Amino acid sequence: MATLETQLDGYRLTTAEIIYRLPDWPKLLQTYLWQEYDLAPRFPRLQDFLAFWEQNLDGPLHSVRVASARLVTPSRYRHFDIDKIIH
């Protein structure tokens, strides 16, 4: 789990659906889900993972879909008069 500091630095929970071809049956597609905290919009960790995939794994990539969401977002603060709430 990412620390609060990491999230405040702009890292977002990033999920990639990686579709690849099976090496022995290239007409068949397989899905792999990858999830990590990464920096949008360039996604350097995902880029590194995909480069590793292409260099070291036999299943050629077909497509990649990426979703990214901030877990820590700015919130709107409400100010309450505590005396009115208590009484």
VOPAGU-2260 file (C-alpha; in pm, 1 decimal, decimal comma):
REM VOPAGU-2260
SITE   aa  ch    i         X         Y         Z
SITE  MET   A    0       0,0       0,0       0,0
SITE  ALA   A    1     129,5     339,8     -92,1
SITE  THR   A    2     206,0     583,3     181,3
SITE  LEU   A    3      11,9     903,7     211,4
SITE  GLU   A    4     324,9    1093,6     111,8
SITE  THR   A    5     353,9     892,0    -210,7
SITE  GLN   A    6      -8,2     963,6    -295,2
SITE  LEU   A    7      36,9    1332,6    -224,0
SITE  ASP   A    8     336,1    1330,2    -460,0
SITE  GLY   A    9      94,3    1250,6    -743,2
SITE  TYR   A   10     107,1     872,4    -759,3
SITE  ARG   A   11    -222,6     710,5    -849,7
SITE  LEU   A   12    -348,9     357,8    -824,6
SITE  THR   A   13    -305,7     236,6   -1180,8
SITE  THR   A   14    -454,3     -78,2   -1329,0
SITE  ALA   A   15    -356,9    -208,0   -1671,4
SITE  GLU   A   16    -540,6    -479,5   -1859,6
SITE  ILE   A   17    -272,7    -638,0   -2076,4
SITE  ILE   A   18    -395,5    -854,1   -2363,0
SITE  TYR   A   19    -131,6   -1077,2   -2517,1
SITE  ARG   A   20    -107,1   -1363,8   -2762,4
SITE  LEU   A   21     -17,6   -1710,2   -2642,8
SITE  PRO   A   22     320,9   -1809,3   -2787,1
SITE  ASP   A   23     212,9   -2156,6   -2901,8
SITE  TRP   A   24    -134,9   -2047,9   -3020,8
SITE  PRO   A   25    -104,3   -1691,5   -3157,3
SITE  LYS   A   26    -475,0   -1675,3   -3247,1
SITE  LEU   A   27    -566,7   -1708,2   -2878,8
SITE  LEU   A   28    -556,5   -1405,7   -2649,8
SITE  GLN   A   29    -491,5   -1407,1   -2276,8
SITE  THR   A   30    -547,6   -1133,2   -2019,0
SITE  TYR   A   31    -307,2   -1021,1   -1747,9
SITE  LEU   A   32    -398,5    -754,5   -1490,4
SITE  TRP   A   33    -120,2    -533,2   -1356,3
SITE  GLN   A   34    -172,4    -293,8   -1065,3
SITE  GLU   A   35      72,6     -51,8    -907,4
SITE  TYR   A   36     102,2     307,5    -793,1
SITE  ASP   A   37     225,6     512,1   -1086,4
SITE  LEU   A   38     247,6     868,5   -1215,4
SITE  ALA   A   39     -12,0     971,6   -1473,2
SITE  PRO   A   40      -8,2    1048,4   -1762,2
SITE  ARG   A   41     330,9     899,6   -1854,0
SITE  PHE   A   42     309,4     592,0   -1627,1
SITE  PRO   A   43     684,6     523,7   -1595,5
SITE  ARG   A   44     640,3     206,3   -1386,8
SITE  LEU   A   45     396,2      61,3   -1636,3
SITE  GLN   A   46     628,7     156,7   -1923,6
SITE  ASP   A   47     915,9     -23,4   -1747,3
SITE  PHE   A   48     698,7    -330,8   -1691,5
SITE  LEU   A   49     588,9    -340,2   -2056,3
SITE  ALA   A   50     950,3    -302,7   -2172,5
SITE  PHE   A   51    1047,2    -593,1   -1945,1
SITE  TRP   A   52     758,6    -796,6   -2088,5
SITE  GLU   A   53     863,2    -736,9   -2448,0
SITE  GLN   A   54    1229,0    -819,2   -2377,1
SITE  ASN   A   55    1183,2   -1125,7   -2155,9
SITE  LEU   A   56     847,3   -1294,1   -2218,8
SITE  ASP   A   57     736,5   -1494,1   -2521,5
SITE  GLY   A   58     373,8   -1379,8   -2540,9
SITE  PRO   A   59     360,4   -1078,2   -2775,4
SITE  LEU   A   60     146,5    -788,0   -2658,7
SITE  HIS   A   61    -183,3    -732,0   -2836,3
SITE  SER   A   62    -319,8    -430,4   -2646,7
SITE  VAL   A   63    -309,6    -248,5   -2313,0
SITE  ARG   A   64    -594,0     -58,2   -2144,3
SITE  VAL   A   65    -509,2     166,9   -1851,5
SITE  ALA   A   66    -725,8     305,0   -1571,8
SITE  SER   A   67    -592,3     537,1   -1305,4
SITE  ALA   A   68    -753,0     691,6    -998,4
SITE  ARG   A   69    -638,5     916,3    -720,7
SITE  LEU   A   70    -702,2     773,6    -378,1
SITE  VAL   A   71    -635,3    1098,6    -196,7
SITE  THR   A   72    -824,3    1389,4    -344,5
SITE  PRO   A   73    -885,7    1743,7    -233,0
SITE  SER   A   74   -1199,7    1764,2     -28,8
SITE  ARG   A   75   -1433,8    2042,5      46,3
SITE  TYR   A   76   -1430,8    2148,4     404,0
SITE  ARG   A   77   -1742,5    2249,9     585,9
SITE  HIS   A   78   -1724,9    2476,7     883,5
SITE  PHE   A   79   -1977,6    2423,5    1155,3
SITE  ASP   A   80   -2059,2    2634,5    1451,2
SITE  ILE   A   81   -1996,6    2383,2    1728,1
SITE  ASP   A   82   -2225,1    2572,6    1969,8
SITE  LYS   A   83   -2521,2    2523,5    1737,7
SITE  ILE   A   84   -2451,0    2153,5    1702,1
SITE  ILE   A   85   -2416,9    2086,9    2076,6
SITE  HIS   A   86   -2718,6    2287,5    2190,6
